Structures are given as C-alpha cells and as structure tokens.
Amino acid sequence: MNIIWYNSELKAYSTGSSADYIKQITAAQSPSSLIILMKFDSKSKNLANKVLKQLNLVNTEMKKTWLVS
C-alpha cells in the first residue's frame, strides 16, 4: 500500500509505504502533524507519485501567492 500524507510541520506532502509513514510519525516532534490524505494499492504507485507531484506543485504556487500578498 502507498500512502500520501501531509506534514504540517514541514508544510509538505510525502508518499511512501505504511512503514515509511510510521517511521515519519516516530521521528516527528508532533505526530499529529502527519495527516494521511490518500491510500493507494501497491499497483498504483505511479498514480500516487503523480498525485504527490501535483499536490506539491499546488503547494508551491500557493506559497508564492502568499509571499506576494
């Protein structure tokens, strides 16, 4: 299973396996800052990566907008 989560401490989206997510929670200063957004079966890894790229693209564009305003 592939998971996409948002880390509000880093203000970034990430993807990985359930084990990757658990490692991130364990390492986080505030585990509640990691929010699972989507889950994909193992066959959909490419789709998960495409969604992740789009989420980070939107996040980057929104940061630019905030800096301008």
N, C-alpha and C positions, 0 to 999 in steps of 0.2 A: 504494500500500500504506500502511496505517495501522499504527502500532506503539504498543504500550503498554509503557512501561518504568518501572522503579523507580530512583530516585536515592537511594542510601543516605546521601549527604552531606546532602541536604535532607530526607530521610525523607518523600518524596512521590512519588506516581505521576504520570506525564505521558503524553500521547499526541501523536502527530504523524506526519509523513511520515518516510521514511528520511533525507531531507536534514535535517529538524529534529533527528533523533536524532544524526546526525553532527555537527551544529553544537553540540549539548549536550556530546558527547564531547570535541570540540575545546576547548570552554570550561571543562570540568571540571578541577579540580585533580587528581582521581584518576579517570581514565577508566573504571577497572574498577568504579567505584561505580554505574555506569549499567547495569542489567541488563534485557534485553528479556524481557518476560513473555508477550506475545501479539502475533501478527501478523494483520491483517485485510486482505482485499482492499479496493480503493477503494470498492466498492459498500456496504461495511459500516461506513462512517464513523459513522453514528448508533449502531450497536451498540457500536462501540469507545468512543464517548463515554459511553454508558450504563454500560458495564463500568468505565470510569475513574471515574465518579461514585460507583459502589458501592465500589470499592476505596478511594477517598479517604474515604468515609463510614466504612468499617470501620476505616481507619487512625486517623481522628479519635476514634472510640469507644474504640479500644484505648489511645490516648494518655490519654484521660480515666480509664480504668481504672487505668493505671499511676500516674497522679497521685494517685489515691485510695488505692492500696495502699501 
